[in-house]
Amino acid sequence: MKLLQRMFKKESLANYLKTDGAFKKTLGAKDLLGLGVGAVIGAGIFILPGTVAATTAGPAVTLSFLLAAAVSALVAMAYSEVASTLPVAGSAYSYGNIIFGEVVGWILGWALILEYFLAVAAVSTGWAAYFTSLVAPVFSLPKALSGPFNPAQGTYINIIAVLIIVIVAALLSRGMKESKYFQNAMVLLKIAIIILFIVVGAFYIKQSNYQPFIPARHAGAFGWQGVLTGTSLVFFAFLGFDALSSSAAEVKNPKRNMPLGIIGTLVIAGLLYSLVALVLTGMVHYTKLNVADPVAYALNAVGQRGIFLVVSLGALVGMFTMIYTMVYASSRLVYAIGRDGLLPGNLGKLNVNGEPSRALGVATVVIATFGGLVPLERLVDLVNMGTLLAFFVVSLGVLPLRKRADLSNNGYHMPGYPILPLVSAGLSLFMISQLHSETLVVAAIWFGLGLVIYLAYGMKHSKLNMD
């Protein structure tokens, strides 16, 4: 078989369904909403509305969030159709294998490894920072245990970041049937805290703070251009809903529940982000919100210090649910790649309880190493690159998916076919073009390395060679 023909050989849905059949189907629509909202809404909901309002969009940052949610909804609709048609583990990795061929699936899997692992590690360090500041009045860690490996600055490991990852992995190791209740409870608590801020803050809104709602353009910001620029900035707040598609093999009635979970997540997240932005810019004039923690600033400004402490708890809970969903998605991704023989160590095996314990263990060790030892500030932008590449390919994938006679779907169909899938792909490509040039260079190196690994190991050990 010629090299290119072999690289683009496609996996069959039937094989994946047979292999993934050992998963227990325990997730319903509300569980998917818990995972999705848990991934999308984190501590950023208390920071991003204020900083983007102050520097880019003014009070019209609310419109920026609504526009970003609408753009994200296009991708969400594409994911909903593909996930309901292909209810298998592995998200875009598996979709790429079935629709376009193994090498495309591998590149997407390699991109998602970058997205999931770095995202969890970065959020774990944020959780550690919030937790440390919250308990500082009564307890403080030795400096050696409070940061990434940097002997020159006296830090060797961020032990809190490592511990929170291990705790989440321990919850997941008990199985989704048990751990999902804890995750759902945490998500409800987070939403309650956000609603508390919205309700309390609404009493302190001053109409004058909305004047002008769209400030005059100056210094490269504000005006309608500022609203659009703000949209590109806050768009990344909605990333994470794609992790839901990793759960498809464990979902009851995926043709119905996957679209409900994915699109429902975007509706809830878009509404909460927009309301927080509207209330925040009504409480305090937007020019005063370019601070590290604008919600804390606003609450202190109106004399609600006690509510700020509750909001700090909400930030911790928000980051915890993000870590939970992304560690879960990471383990299912590693399982899916191992299932196809592209990773060693029998990572595609399930234990007697129908859980990918080996994949979860490997994902936990790698993520904890990143979170505890590696400075991540310069790497986090790569998360967006991995996500947007998956968005682009999945959106395009709707086109050939509809034409495949062997892949019938009597569930959800993305409206506006074939225009909206192309628009979704085009917008994803545009967002990639907006990333920093150094991010694109590092991403090219990462994908080049991935291709070398695939050609040297993956393709030779792939189970497609056995067909």
N, C-alpha and C positions, 0 to 999 in steps of 0.2 A: 504493500500500500504506500503510495506517495506520501511524503512528509506532511504536506498541507492537508491532504485528504484525511490523514490520521488525526492531525491536530483539531480539525473541525468536525470530527465524528461526534454524533449526537447521542446522548443517553436517552433511554426510553422512560416515559412516565411510569409504565407498568413495573419496571425494575425498582424504581424509587419507592413506589407505593408498597411493593412487597417487602423491601428492606425496612422501611419506616413503619410497617404495620405493627411492630412490637411496641411502639410508643403507646402509652395509655392516653386515650382521648378524654381529657378532664377539663378543658377550657371552654367556657361559653363566652357570649358577647361581653358581659360585664367584666369578666376576667381579662379579656383583651383590652378593654377600655382602661382597666387598672394598669396593665403593662404599658400601654401607649401613653397615657397621661403621665405615668410614672417616669417615662423616658423623656418626654418633651418638655415638661415643666419642672425646672429646677430652681436653683438660687438666682438664675438670671432674670426671673420675672420681677425680682425686687431691685434689679440694677439697670438692666438694658433700657426700660422705658424712660428712665430719668436721664441717662447719659446721652442717648440718641436725641431726646427732646432738646437738651441743652446745646448740643453741638451741631445738629443737622436739620431737624424737622420742626422744632417748637412744639406747641400743643398738638399739632397735626401728626405727631408720632402715632397717635391712635389710628389715623388713616394708613400709616406705614405698616402697622401690624395687620390691619384688615387686608391690605393688598398682598402682604407676604403670605397670609393664611390662604388667600385665593390662589396664589401661584402654587403653594404647597399642595393645595387640594387637587390640582391637576395631576401631580405626581401620585398623590394618594389614590386617585381614581384608577391610574394605570396599575399601581401595585395591587389594588383591590381585585381588578380583573385577572391579573396574572396569578395572584395567590389563590383565588377561588377556582381557577382552572387547574392549577398545579399545586395541590395541597400537600407539599412535601417540606421536610426540614431543609435548612440551608439558605433560605431567602434568595437573593439575586444570584448567588453562586449556582444553586441548582437550576434556577430559571435559565441562566446563560448556557448551562450544559445541555438542557433539553431543547431550547429554541435556536441557539446559534452554534453550539459545538463546544467541545471540552476546553479548548484553549481560552475561549471567551469566558466560560464559567470559571476557569482557574484565575484569570486576571481579575474578575469581579470578586472572587473569594479572597485573593491577595489584597485587593482594595478594602474589603470589609474587615479583614484582620487588622489592617491599619486603623480603620475607623473605630471598631469596637474596642480594641485593646488600648489605644491611646486615649479614647474618650473616657473609658472607665478609670484609667490611671489618673488622668487630669482631674476628674471629678472627685476622686478619692483624696487627692491632695487638697482640694478646696474644702471638702468635708472636714479634713484634719485641721485646717486653718480655722474654720468656723468653730469647731468643737474646742480647740485649744483656747481661743479667745473667750469663749463662753464660760469655761471652767477656770480661767486664769485667776480669778479672785480667791479660789480655794485650793487650786492644784496646778502645778506646772511641771512639765517634763524636763529632764536634762537636755541641754542643747544638742548633745550628740545624737539624741533620738528624735529630733524634731525637724529634720530636713533631709534632702537627698544627699547621696554620697559626695562630700566635698570637704576633705580633711583640712584644707586651707582655711575654711570658715568654721571648722569644729563640728560639722554635722556628718553623720555616717548613715543614718537610715531614718525615714519618716515612719516611725513605728505605728502611729495612729492610722495612717493611710493603709498600711499593710493589714492591720487588724480589722478595719471595716470591710476590706475585700474578703478576708478569711471568714468573717461572720456571715456575710451575704452568701458566700459559697457553701457554708455549713447549712444555711437555711435551704438553699436550692438542692443540696444533696439529699434532703428528706423527700424530695419529689414535689412536683407542681401541685398535686392534689392537696398537700398539707400547707406548703409555703405560700400558695396564692392567697390564702385568707389573710395572712400577715401583710402581704404586699397591698392587697385591696384596702385593708384598714389604714395603712400608712398613706395611701393616695387620698382616701376620704378625709383624713386628718389634714393633709396638705391643702386640699381644696377648701376645707372649712376655715383654715387660717387665712388663705387668700381672700375668701369672701368676707371674713372679719375685717380685714384691712379695707376692702372696698366699701363695706357698710359704714364703718367708723369714719373713714376718710371722706365719705360723701357729705357728712355733716359740716365739714370744714372747707368745702369747695367755695371759692370766690369767683364769680363770673368774670371779674376784671383780669384774673390770671389767664383766661382764654383769649385775651385781646392783645395782639391779633392772633387768631387761631393758626393762620399760616403767615409767619413773619416775613417781612420783605427780604428778598435775596441779597446777601452780601457775604464776602469772604468765602465764596464757594459753598455756602450752605443756605438753608431756608428757601422760601418760595416753593413752588411745585417741584422744582428740581431737588430741593431738600427732602421733600416727601418721598420721591422716587429713590434717592440715595439712601434715605432711611429704610426704605423697603429692602434694599439689598443688604443692609447691615443687620436688620432684625430677622431676615429670612432664615438665618442659621439657628435662630431660637427654636424653629419648628422641626429641626432635624432630630431623628430618633424614632419617628413613627414607623420607619421602614424595618426596624428591629422586630416589629410585630410579625412580619411575614416569616420569621424564623420559627414561629410556633405552629405553623399550619398543620404539621403532622400530629399535633396534640390537641387539635381543636375539634369540638363536636360540631357537625354540620358546617364545614368551612366555607361552602358556597354562600351561605347566609351570614355567618358570624365574622368571617375575615373582612368583608366590606364594612360591616357595622363597626367593627373595632378600629379599623384604619381611618375611615372617614369620620367616625364619631370622635376619635382622638383629636383630629384637626379642628373640628367644630368647637369642642370644649376648650382646647388650648387657645384658639383664635379669640374666642369670647373672653376668656380670663385675661389674656395678655392685653387686649384692647381696653377692657374695663379698668385694669390696674393703671394703664397709661393715662386714661381719661381722668381718673380720680387723682392720680399723683400730680399731673400738671394743673389740676384745678386747686389742689391744696397749696401749692407753692409755685411761684412764677418760674417758668422754664429756665430762665437765665441763672437760677441758683442751684440747678440740679446736676451740674457737672462735678459730682463728688463720688467718692468710692462707694458709698451706700446711700443712694438718694432716698429710698423709702425711710430709712432711719432718720435722715436729715429732716424729711417732711414731718414725720411723727413727732420728733423733738420740737420742731418749729411750732406745732399746734398744741404742745404740752401733753402728748400721749406717749410718754416714755414706757409705760407698762405694756402698751400694745407692741412697742418695738421688741421687747423681750419675747413676746409670743411669735412675732414675725421671724426673729432669729431662729426659734425652734422650727418654724415652717421651712426656713432655708435648709436646715439640717435634714429634716424629713424629706424635702424635695430632692436633695442630692442623694439621700439614701435610696429612694425609689428609682432614681436614674441608674445608680450603680447596680441595683438588683436586676433591672430589665436588661442592661447591657451585658452583665456577666452571664445572664441566662442566654441571651442571643449569641454571645461569644462561644459558649459551650456547644450550642446547636450548630454553629458554623463549623467549628473544629470537628465535630462529629460527622457532619455532611461531607467535608473534604476527606476525612479518614475513611468514611464509608465507601468512597470511590477509589481508594488505594493511593491517593495523591499525597498523603501524609503517612509516616510510619507509625508503628507502635499500637496497632489495632485500635486506633482512636475512633473507628466507626462501629465499635461494639457497644451494645446496651447491657446493663447488668440485669440481675434476675427481677428487679423491680421496674424494668423498662426505662431506665434512666441512663444517659451517656456519662457515667461516672468518670471514665478515663479522660474524656474530652473536657469535662468540667475541671478535673484536677490539673491538667496541663494549662488550660486557660487561666485558672486561678494563680498558678505559680508565675506565669509570664506577666500577667497584669500586676500582681503584687510586687514583682521585681521592678517593673516600670514605675509604679506608684511610690515605692519605698526608696528607690536608689537613684532614679534617673531624673535630672532636671528636664521638665517638659515644656517650658515656656515657648521655645522655638519650634516645637513639634506639633502643637495642638492644631495649627492651621491645616495640617495634613488630614485631620479628621474630615474636614469639609470636602477635600479633594476626593477621598474615598467614597464619601456619601454621594456627591454629585455625579461621579462616574457611574455609580449603580443606578441613580435616578435616570440618567441619560439612556443607558442600555435597556432598563426595564420599560421605559416609555416607548422606545423604539420597538421593543419586543412585542407590544400589543399588535403591531401590524402583521408580522408573520404568524402570530399565535391565532388570529382569527381565521387564517387561511388553512390551518392544519386540520385535515379531516380526522386525524387520530386523536385530537385534543379538543373534544367537544366540551362546551360550557353552557349549562342551562341555568347558571346563576347570574352573577353581576356582569354587566357589560359597560365599559367606559362610554359615555355619550360622546357625540360629535366625531365618531370615527369616519375617516382617518385623520381629520384635521386636529382635534385636540391632542391625540398622542404625539403628533409632530410638533405642536406648539409646546407641549410639556418637555419633549426632548430638546427643543431649541432653547427654551428658558434655562434648562439645566446646563446646557453648553455655554450659554451666556454667563451664568453664575461662575462657571469654571474660569472663564476669561477674566473675571474680576478678582481672582485670587492673586496674591503677591507673586511676582516672577520667581523669587527664590523658592516659594512653595512648589511651583510647577517644576522647577529643576530637580528638587529633592524627590518629588513624586515620580518623575521620569526615571531617576536612579532606582527608586524602590520597585517600580514596575519592570525595569530592565533586569534587576536581580531576581524578581519573581519568575520572569520568563526563562532565565538561565536554570533556576531550580526545576521548573516544569520540564524543560528539555532534558536535563541531566538525570532527574529522578522520577518526577511525577508521571510523565508519559510512559516510561518503561514499566512502572508498577501499577498503572491504571487498570482497573478491572475491565475497562473497555477492550483491553488487549485479549481478554479471555473470550470475547464474543466471536 
